[in-house]
Structures are given as structure tokens and as C-alpha cells.
Amino acid sequence: MVENTWVLPDLKTKEDEAKILQALHRIWGVRDVTVQVDTGEVFVSFEEAESSSQDFEQALIELGYDAKGRTE
């Protein structure tokens, strides 16, 4: 299992949190998603054989977030 964290400067509201949770839980292989609005962080754990970090990053970008701040 792989765990990644993205820092999203535009993550501000509970609506943002709900939108991100819904979108990322749709990606094949996801095991857990945690969104912390107060810090702007999104934590994702997933099975590497089923998806990649790029899948999650692309989903965040498609939602309108600057998802370049990935850490592992």
C-alpha cells in the first residue's frame, strides 16, 4: 500500500472536503482518503497495483485544485 499527501492551498471549506472525498473514493484501488480543511492537506492510501499517484493528482486538478504539492 502507498500513502501520499497533497497540500492544496485552495482547500478552504467543508464543501471542498466533500467534493474531494467523493471524487477520490471513486478511483480504483483507493483504501482511505482523509481531508483536513484547516491545514489544506489531503491524505490518500491506495494499492499501487490498482492505481497510481498520478490518478489522484489528476482528479484533484480536474476538481480545480493546484495539486503539485505531493509528498510521500
N, C-alpha and C positions, 0 to 999 in steps of 0.2 A: 504494500500500500504506500502511496505517495501522499505527502501533505505539502500544500502550498499556501502562501499568504499573499494577498494583494492589498495594497494601500490605495484607497480611492479617495482623492481629495474632495470629490463632489458628492460623496455619500453623506447625507445630512439628516434624512427623515426616516420615520418608520415605513413610509410608503416606498422609499428606496430599498429598505431592508426586505420588504415583502416581494418587490419586483425581482430582486436579485435571488432570493431564496427560491422563488418559483422557477425562474429560468435555469438556475444551476442544478436544481434537483431533476430536471428533465434530461440532463446529459448522462449517457450510458456510462456506468462504472462508478458514479458518484456514491460515496459512502456517508459523508457528512458535510454539511455546509453550516458555518456559523458566521453571522454578520454582526459586527459591533459598530453601531452608528456613532457612538461617542469618540471612537478612535479612527473611524473610517477604514477599518480592516475587514477583509473577507477571508475566512479560513476554509479551505476545501481539502478533504481527504478523498482519494479515489484509487481505483485499481488501475495500475499502469497498463495492464494488458487490454483494458477495455476503453480507455480514453487517455488524453494527454493534457498537459498544462495548457497547450495552445487552444484546446477545445473550450476550456473555461475562460481563458483570456479573450478569445473571440466572442464568446457570449456576453462578456462584460462590455466589450467595445460596442457590440450591436445594441446594447441597452443604453449606450451614450456615455459610458464612463471611460476615463483615461486609465487603462489597466496596465500601464507599463511598470508599475512598482511591485513586481512579483519578487518574493523572497522564498527561499526553501527552508 
